């Protein structure tokens, strides 16, 4: 989703100070923007933020839940060391074909293990530990993904969930639509869970980060 919390000028300035996108990422963004579901793609600033987290934490094993057209996976794989590995889960074969084409062009396909199927079923077969887990998938299953993340993440590892603010709808208690209602419950659960140290950042549509204790 696009950033609703800051003006386009502020967002563009922050992105430019963060050095923007690699050319291959920009090309993937341009192709994805033609899809009806384009708003599902993370923003360039979020991509740079994920890259920053990988470099800062020295992540080598990453799990991603929700691939879409592969933009976030590409951003992370470009940042991983040569012996790094990213496992990414999605159920949409058409989107996956776009993703794999760009991963090949970028020369990072060997770092990425794409597994197609329902994520909550595929996760039963995944073996950890991971250094970083990024989740950008079905919001109503976030608690299920969180339970798996707690099992699969190493102590001191980081989990990141996108769309934690859902266009700001989570702050309106009168909005009882399913997604903001589920997210309010999920965000509160992370806040109150003694197993993690969380922080919610108003970046793009909201990113909630939690370090596993």
C-alpha positions as a Markdown table, in Angstrom:
| # | Residue | x | y | z |
|---|---|---|---|---|
| 1 | Unk | 0.0 | 0.0 | 0.0 |
| 2 | Unk | 1.1 | 3.6 | -0.5 |
| 3 | Unk | 2.1 | 5.8 | 2.4 |
| 4 | Unk | -0.9 | 7.7 | 3.8 |
| 5 | Unk | 0.9 | 9.2 | 6.7 |
| 6 | Unk | 3.2 | 11.7 | 5.0 |
| 7 | Unk | 2.9 | 13.9 | 1.9 |
| 8 | Unk | 4.2 | 12.5 | -1.4 |
| 9 | Unk | 6.9 | 15.2 | -1.2 |
| 10 | Unk | 8.1 | 13.9 | 2.2 |
| 11 | Unk | 8.0 | 10.3 | 1.1 |
| 12 | Unk | 9.9 | 11.0 | -2.1 |
| 13 | Unk | 12.5 | 13.0 | -0.2 |
| 14 | Unk | 13.0 | 10.2 | 2.3 |
| 15 | Unk | 13.3 | 7.7 | -0.5 |
| 16 | Unk | 15.9 | 9.8 | -2.3 |
| 17 | Unk | 18.0 | 10.2 | 0.9 |
| 18 | Unk | 17.8 | 6.4 | 1.2 |
| 19 | Unk | 19.3 | 6.2 | -2.3 |
| 20 | Unk | 16.2 | 4.9 | -4.1 |
| 21 | Unk | 15.9 | 1.7 | -6.0 |
| 22 | Unk | 18.3 | -0.5 | -8.0 |
| 23 | Unk | 17.4 | -0.4 | -11.7 |
| 24 | Unk | 16.1 | -4.0 | -11.7 |
| 25 | Unk | 13.8 | -3.2 | -8.8 |
| 26 | Unk | 12.5 | -0.1 | -10.6 |
| 27 | Unk | 11.7 | -2.2 | -13.7 |
| 28 | Unk | 9.9 | -4.8 | -11.7 |
| 29 | Unk | 7.9 | -2.0 | -10.0 |
| 30 | Unk | 6.9 | -0.6 | -13.4 |
| 31 | Unk | 5.6 | -4.0 | -14.6 |
| 32 | Unk | 3.8 | -4.7 | -11.3 |
| 33 | Unk | 2.2 | -1.2 | -11.4 |
| 34 | Unk | 0.2 | -2.4 | -14.4 |
| 35 | Unk | -1.5 | -5.1 | -12.4 |
| 36 | Unk | -4.9 | -4.5 | -10.6 |
| 37 | Unk | -3.3 | -5.6 | -7.4 |
| 38 | Unk | -0.3 | -3.3 | -7.6 |
| 39 | Unk | -1.0 | -1.7 | -4.2 |
| 40 | Unk | 0.0 | -5.0 | -2.6 |
| 41 | Unk | 3.6 | -4.2 | -3.5 |
| 42 | Unk | 5.8 | -2.6 | -0.8 |
| 43 | Unk | 7.1 | 0.9 | -1.4 |
| 44 | Unk | 10.7 | 1.6 | -2.5 |
| 45 | Unk | 11.4 | 3.0 | 1.0 |
| 46 | Unk | 10.2 | -0.2 | 2.6 |
| 47 | Unk | 12.5 | -2.1 | 0.3 |
| 48 | Unk | 15.5 | 0.0 | 1.4 |
| 49 | Unk | 14.5 | -0.5 | 5.0 |
| 50 | Unk | 14.5 | -4.3 | 4.6 |
| 51 | Unk | 17.9 | -4.0 | 2.9 |
| 52 | Unk | 19.1 | -1.9 | 5.8 |
| 53 | Unk | 17.9 | -4.5 | 8.4 |
| 54 | Unk | 19.7 | -7.3 | 6.6 |
| 55 | Unk | 22.9 | -5.4 | 6.4 |
| 56 | Unk | 22.7 | -4.2 | 10.0 |
| 57 | Unk | 21.8 | -7.6 | 11.4 |
| 58 | Unk | 24.0 | -9.7 | 9.2 |
| 59 | Unk | 21.0 | -11.9 | 8.2 |
| 60 | Unk | 21.9 | -15.0 | 6.1 |
| 61 | Unk | 18.6 | -17.0 | 6.3 |
| 62 | Unk | 15.4 | -15.2 | 5.6 |
| 63 | Unk | 11.8 | -16.4 | 5.4 |
| 64 | Unk | 9.2 | -14.4 | 3.5 |
| 65 | Unk | 5.5 | -15.1 | 3.7 |
| 66 | Unk | 3.8 | -13.5 | 0.7 |
| 67 | Unk | 5.8 | -13.1 | -2.5 |
| 68 | Unk | 3.5 | -11.3 | -4.9 |
| 69 | Unk | 5.6 | -10.4 | -7.9 |
| 70 | Unk | 8.8 | -10.8 | -6.0 |
| 71 | Unk | 9.8 | -7.1 | -5.3 |
| 72 | Unk | 10.6 | -7.6 | -1.6 |
| 73 | Unk | 12.3 | -10.9 | -2.2 |
| 74 | Unk | 14.4 | -9.3 | -4.9 |
| 75 | Unk | 15.4 | -6.4 | -2.7 |
| 76 | Unk | 16.4 | -8.8 | 0.1 |
| 77 | Unk | 18.2 | -11.3 | -2.1 |
| 78 | Unk | 20.3 | -8.5 | -3.7 |
| 79 | Unk | 21.4 | -7.7 | -0.2 |
| 80 | Unk | 22.1 | -11.2 | 1.1 |
| 81 | Unk | 25.7 | -12.5 | 1.0 |
| 82 | Unk | 26.5 | -15.1 | -1.7 |
| 83 | Unk | 25.9 | -18.0 | 0.7 |
| 84 | Unk | 22.6 | -16.5 | 2.0 |
| 85 | Unk | 19.2 | -18.1 | 1.3 |
| 86 | Unk | 15.7 | -16.7 | 1.2 |
| 87 | Unk | 12.6 | -19.0 | 1.4 |
| 88 | Unk | 9.5 | -17.3 | 0.1 |
| 89 | Unk | 5.9 | -18.6 | 0.1 |
| 90 | Unk | 3.0 | -17.8 | -2.1 |
| 91 | Unk | 0.0 | -19.5 | -3.8 |
| 92 | Unk | -0.3 | -17.5 | -7.1 |
| 93 | Unk | 1.5 | -19.1 | -10.0 |
| 94 | Unk | 1.0 | -16.1 | -12.3 |
| 95 | Unk | 2.7 | -13.7 | -10.0 |
| 96 | Unk | 5.4 | -16.2 | -9.3 |
| 97 | Unk | 6.3 | -16.3 | -13.0 |
| 98 | Unk | 6.9 | -12.5 | -13.0 |
| 99 | Unk | 9.0 | -12.8 | -9.8 |
| 100 | Unk | 11.2 | -15.6 | -11.2 |
| 101 | Unk | 11.9 | -13.8 | -14.4 |
| 102 | Unk | 13.3 | -10.8 | -12.5 |
| 103 | Unk | 15.2 | -12.9 | -10.1 |
| 104 | Unk | 16.9 | -14.6 | -13.0 |
| 105 | Unk | 17.7 | -11.2 | -14.7 |
| 106 | Unk | 19.2 | -10.0 | -11.4 |
| 107 | Unk | 21.3 | -13.1 | -11.0 |
| 108 | Unk | 19.9 | -13.9 | -7.5 |
| 109 | Unk | 17.6 | -16.9 | -8.4 |
| 110 | Unk | 20.0 | -19.3 | -6.7 |
| 111 | Unk | 19.5 | -17.5 | -3.4 |
| 112 | Unk | 15.7 | -17.8 | -3.5 |
| 113 | Unk | 13.6 | -20.9 | -2.7 |
| 114 | Unk | 10.1 | -20.2 | -3.9 |
| 115 | Unk | 7.4 | -22.6 | -2.5 |
| 116 | Unk | 3.9 | -22.4 | -4.0 |
| 117 | Unk | 0.9 | -23.4 | -1.9 |
| 118 | Unk | -1.2 | -22.2 | 1.0 |
| 119 | Unk | 1.3 | -20.6 | 3.4 |
| 120 | Unk | -0.2 | -21.9 | 6.6 |
| 121 | Unk | 0.2 | -25.4 | 5.2 |
| 122 | Unk | 3.6 | -24.9 | 3.6 |
| 123 | Unk | 4.9 | -23.5 | 6.9 |
| 124 | Unk | 4.4 | -27.0 | 8.5 |
| 125 | Unk | 7.3 | -28.2 | 6.3 |
| 126 | Unk | 9.7 | -25.3 | 6.9 |
| 127 | Unk | 12.8 | -25.9 | 9.0 |
| 128 | Unk | 14.4 | -23.0 | 10.9 |
| 129 | Unk | 16.1 | -21.2 | 12.3 |
| 130 | Unk | 15.9 | -18.0 | 10.4 |
| 131 | Unk | 17.5 | -14.6 | 11.1 |
| 132 | Unk | 14.7 | -12.5 | 9.6 |
| 133 | Unk | 11.1 | -13.3 | 8.8 |
| 134 | Unk | 9.1 | -10.8 | 6.6 |
| 135 | Unk | 5.3 | -11.3 | 6.5 |
| 136 | Unk | 3.1 | -9.5 | 3.9 |
| 137 | Unk | 0.2 | -11.9 | 3.2 |
| 138 | Unk | -3.4 | -12.6 | 4.3 |
| 139 | Unk | -3.9 | -10.2 | 7.3 |
| 140 | Unk | -6.5 | -12.4 | 8.8 |
| 141 | Unk | -3.9 | -15.2 | 9.2 |
| 142 | Unk | -1.3 | -13.0 | 10.8 |
| 143 | Unk | -1.7 | -14.7 | 14.2 |
| 144 | Unk | -1.1 | -18.1 | 12.6 |
| 145 | Unk | 2.0 | -16.7 | 10.8 |
| 146 | Unk | 3.2 | -15.2 | 14.1 |
| 147 | Unk | 3.0 | -18.5 | 15.9 |
| 148 | Unk | 5.1 | -20.1 | 13.2 |
| 149 | Unk | 7.5 | -17.1 | 13.3 |
| 150 | Unk | 8.1 | -17.6 | 17.0 |
| 151 | Unk | 9.1 | -21.2 | 16.3 |
| 152 | Unk | 11.2 | -20.6 | 13.2 |
| 153 | Unk | 13.1 | -17.5 | 14.3 |
| 154 | Unk | 16.3 | -17.8 | 16.2 |
| 155 | Unk | 16.6 | -16.0 | 19.5 |
| 156 | Unk | 17.6 | -12.4 | 18.7 |
| 157 | Unk | 16.1 | -12.7 | 15.3 |
| 158 | Unk | 13.7 | -10.2 | 13.8 |
| 159 | Unk | 10.2 | -10.5 | 12.4 |
| 160 | Unk | 8.5 | -7.8 | 10.4 |
| 161 | Unk | 4.8 | -7.7 | 9.5 |
| 162 | Unk | 3.6 | -5.2 | 6.9 |
| 163 | Unk | 0.2 | -3.3 | 6.8 |
| 164 | Unk | -0.1 | -3.1 | 10.6 |
| 165 | Unk | -2.0 | 0.2 | 10.3 |
| 166 | Unk | -4.2 | -0.7 | 7.4 |
| 167 | Unk | -4.6 | 2.8 | 5.9 |
| 168 | Unk | -5.1 | 4.1 | 9.5 |
| 169 | Unk | -8.3 | 2.1 | 10.0 |
| 170 | Unk | -6.9 | 0.3 | 13.0 |
| 171 | Unk | -7.1 | 3.5 | 15.1 |
| 172 | Unk | -10.9 | 3.8 | 14.6 |
| 173 | Unk | -12.7 | 1.6 | 17.1 |
| 174 | Unk | -15.9 | 2.2 | 15.2 |
| 175 | Unk | -14.5 | 0.5 | 12.1 |
| 176 | Unk | -15.4 | -3.1 | 12.7 |
| 177 | Unk | -14.5 | -4.4 | 9.2 |
| 178 | Unk | -12.7 | -7.8 | 9.4 |
| 179 | Unk | -9.2 | -6.7 | 8.4 |
| 180 | Unk | -8.7 | -3.7 | 10.8 |
| 181 | Unk | -10.5 | -5.7 | 13.5 |
| 182 | Unk | -8.1 | -8.6 | 13.1 |
| 183 | Unk | -5.1 | -6.3 | 12.9 |
| 184 | Unk | -6.0 | -4.5 | 16.2 |
| 185 | Unk | -6.1 | -7.9 | 17.9 |
| 186 | Unk | -2.8 | -9.0 | 16.3 |
| 187 | Unk | -1.0 | -5.8 | 17.1 |
| 188 | Unk | -2.1 | -5.9 | 20.7 |
| 189 | Unk | -1.0 | -9.5 | 21.0 |
| 190 | Unk | 2.5 | -8.7 | 19.9 |
| 191 | Unk | 2.6 | -5.7 | 22.2 |
| 192 | Unk | 1.7 | -7.9 | 25.2 |
| 193 | Unk | 3.8 | -10.9 | 24.3 |
| 194 | Unk | 6.8 | -11.3 | 26.7 |
| 195 | Unk | 8.5 | -13.4 | 24.1 |
| 196 | Unk | 9.3 | -10.4 | 21.9 |
| 197 | Unk | 10.4 | -6.8 | 21.9 |
| 198 | Unk | 8.1 | -4.9 | 19.4 |
| 199 | Unk | 7.9 | -1.5 | 17.8 |
| 200 | Unk | 5.3 | -0.3 | 15.3 |
| 201 | Unk | 6.6 | 2.2 | 12.7 |
| 202 | Unk | 4.3 | 4.4 | 10.6 |
| 203 | Unk | 6.3 | 3.6 | 7.4 |
| 204 | Unk | 4.1 | 3.2 | 4.3 |
| 205 | Unk | 1.0 | 1.3 | 5.6 |
| 206 | Unk | 2.7 | 0.5 | 9.0 |
| 207 | Unk | 5.4 | -2.0 | 9.8 |
| 208 | Unk | 5.5 | -3.8 | 13.1 |
| 209 | Unk | 8.9 | -5.2 | 14.0 |
| 210 | Unk | 9.6 | -7.6 | 16.9 |
| 211 | Unk | 12.9 | -9.1 | 18.1 |
| 212 | Unk | 12.5 | -12.6 | 19.6 |
| 213 | Unk | 13.9 | -12.8 | 23.1 |
